[in-house]
Amino acid sequence: MTETPLPPAVAPPVSTHAQALPPALALTGLVKRFGDTLAVAGVDLLVPPGSFYGLVGPNGAGKTTTLSMATGLLRPDAGTAWVHGVDVWADPPRAKAMIGNLADGVRLFDRLTGEQLLTYTAMMFSVPREEIPTRVADLLDVMDLRGAAGVIVADYSAGMTKKIALACALVNAPRLLVLDEPFESVDPVSAANIEDVLRSYTASGGTVIVSSHSMDLVQRMCDHVAIIAAGRVLAAGTVDQVRGAQSLQERFVELVGGRHTSEGPSWLRQS
């Protein structure tokens, strides 16, 4: 299939932030097809700087594909993505330098130890050499991985692998942190520690975008949310704007549909 040329880039809309800062992330008309399947069907999204933004949707909704195009991992068939006013696809090095990305399904250099992987990632992002040991040590402590610092990542559990990948996303102190299911397989104590770090990060002006199936997580931590289904944004805004008088779970089900009110098959019931 011939790739559709991208249209000329135009400046992203300006945020209504008091200082007229550009959005942390601005997506305009993002489209992606895989063969005959339209995975993302023209996504428009504005993520205010300093926000904790939740992206929710059913499996196959296009969340991961959208985030991959937004962060320079997957080239869109059409549309534009801007990170703090920088066109991701016109100037990838400059845009990616501002992004910390925990992407779904991306392989790590898992023959390195946790400490080596963090150090290598910091070097790739040109973190000043004298700062690297402190950043690596701090992140190993935050993720409760100090005891596994010398273990190769291939031998980590699923939860440990998720935590070292998140540490790699944080090591360059990015302005925009994009997290795809960051707490999947992570134990409750580590999850609470990570939540504290992320709250402090946004309070200092950083922006977090988190894709998750957990409505409790999104409702508890996020101040903005977008509901995506079939590659389209069905609702977006502050959490209170999107959910209205309902819970976020109820609003999600109402917009997405597909809930079956059934007791299940008769043979499954115990009598």
Helices and strands as residue ranges (DSSP letters): E 25-34, E 37-47, E 52-56, H 63-70, E 78-83, E 86-87, H 92-96, E 99-102, H 114-124, G 129-131, H 132-142, G 146-148, G 153-155, H 158-170, E 176-180, H 188-203, E 207-211, H 215-221, E 224-229, E 232-238, H 239-243, H 248-256, G 266-268
